[in-house]
C-alpha cells in the first residue's frame, strides 16, 4: 500500500511537471454545456481559449455577457481598458502591468499580446486591443477618456475617426485649457444619444453644438452664456459647475421654457461661483407657487405650450449658489418631488389668470386661492 501511494504521488508529480493533463472534450459537449463552462472561466482563460482556434473563438463570442460599462482610457504614456463587471484592466503596453493593482485577477501582457503587431503605432495597438476586447466582452455603455495636453489636432482627429471610438456613449475630456480647435472637434461629435464630461475650457470659447449632447457635465462653466442654455433640446441631465450665470439669466431661461414647445431638459443643475440665486429675481414676472415637502421648498411653474408631448411641469430648488430644475408631466412628476401635483397645476392656472384679471375678478380668484391654502410673501405665492 505504501508503494502504491508513493507511485501515485510520483505520477501526479510527473503530470504536473510535464503538463500532461487529461484532455477535456469541450467541443464534444452540447452548446448549452459549452456556454456554461466558458462563462465560469476567468477573463484570461476566456482570452486564451479564444486564441486556440476560430471555432473556439466563435463559442467564446456566443457565450459573452454584457458588461454595465467599459472605460477606454487613451493617453500618450498610459492607455488601458477597464471592464467594470470583470473588474480587470488591460494595457496596450507590457511595461505598465507592474503598476496595475486593480481587481482580483491579474492579467499579463503575454495573455493577449498575440493580438497586437509590434510594429504598429500606439494608437493602432490600442484600437486593435479595444476591438478584440469588446468583441469578446461587449458593453452597454462605452466611455472614452483622453487628455488633450499632449494632443495635436492630427492626433485627436486620428483618434475620433476610428469607428469604435467615435461610436462611444460618453466622452470624458481632461486637460489644462485645451485649445479651441480641439474643443471644436469634440463638440462636433455631439448627438442625441451621446454624453460628455468636460473639464477646463477657455472663458471666451463658444460652440453651437455644446448643448446637443444627451447628458452634459461641464466642470468649469464660466464660458457658458444664456444663449447656450436656450439651445437645449431633449437633454436628460445637465450639470454646470463654476457657472457665471446670474438671476436675470435664469429668469430668461425659465420664461423661454414656459413659451417653447420643445422639451429642453429633464434635470438641470447649476452651481454658481459667487452670486446667490434670489427667488424674487429668478421668478420675476412668472406665475410661480412655492410648496414645501419634507422641509424642502420647491418653486413650481407650468408651461403655456399646448403640445401634449412636452413635459408641462417644472419644479425648481434654490439653495444658495445652487439651482436645480426638474421637469416632467403633471401625472408623473410626483415621483421626483412628492408634492400633490394636480393641486399645484390647478393653483398655477389660477395664478396665471390672476395676473391678467381686473379688480373684481382678481378678488374672486384671490378668494379661491385662499381656499386652497395659498398666501403671498414678497410677491410669490406660498402653499401652506
C-alpha positions, 0 to 999 in steps of 0.5 A: 500500500505504501508503494502504491501511494508513493507511485501515485504521488510520483505520477501526479508529480510527473503530470504536473511537471510535464503538463500532461493533463487529461484532455477535456472534450469541450467541443464534444459537449452540447452548446448549452454545456459549452456556454456554461463552462466558458462563462465560469472561466476567468477573463484570461482563460476566456482570452486564451481559449479564444486564441486556440482556434476560430471555432473556439473563438466563435463559442467564446463570442456566443457565450459573452455577457454584457458588461454595465460599462467599459472605460477606454482610457487613451493617453500618450504614456498610459492607455488601458481598458477597464471592464467594470463587471470583470473588474480587470484592466488591460494595457496596450503596453507590457511595461505598465502591468507592474503598476496595475493593482486593480481587481482580483485577477491579474492579467499579463501582457503575454495573455493577449499580446498575440493580438497586437503587431509590434510594429504598429503605432500606439494608437493602432495597438490600442484600437486593435486591443479595444476591438478584440476586447469588446468583441469578446466582452461587449458593453452597454455603455462605452466611455472614452477618456483622453487628455488633450495636453499632449494632443495635436489636432492630427492626433485627436482627429486620428483618434475620433475617426476610428469607428469604435471610438467615435461610436462611444456613449460618453466622452470624458475630456481632461486637460489644462485649457485645451485649445479651441480647435480641439474643443471644436472637434469634440463638440462636433461629435455631439448627438442625441444619444451621446454624453460628455464630461468636460473639464477646463475650457477657455472663458471666451470659447463658444460652440453651437453644438455644446448643448446637443449632447444627451447628458452634459457635465461641464466642470468649469462653466464660466464660458457658458452664456444664456444663449447656450442654455436656450439651445437645449433640446431633449437633454436628460441631465445637465450639470454646470459647475463654476457657472457665471450665470446670474438671476436675470439669466435664469429668469430668461431661461425659465420664461423661454421654457414656459413659451417653447414647445420643445422639451429642453431638459429633464434635470438641470443643475447649476452651481454658481461661483459667487452670486446667490440665486434670489427667488424674487429675481429668478421668478420675476414676472412668472406665475410661480407657487412655492410648496414645501415637502419634507422641509424642502421648498420647491418653486413650481411653474407650468408651461403655456405650450399646448403640445401634449408631448412636452413635459408641462411641469417644472419644479425648481430648488434654490439653495444658495449658489445652487439651482436645480430644475426638474421637469416632467408631466403633471401625472408623473412628476410626483415621483421626483418631488412628492408634492400633490401635483394636480393641486399645484397645476390647478393653483398655477392656472389660477395664478396665471389668470390672476395676473391678467384679471381686473379688480373684481375678478382678481378678488374672486380668484384671490378668494379661491386661492385662499381656499386652497391654502395659498398666501403671498410673501414678497410677491410669490405665492406660498402653499401652506 
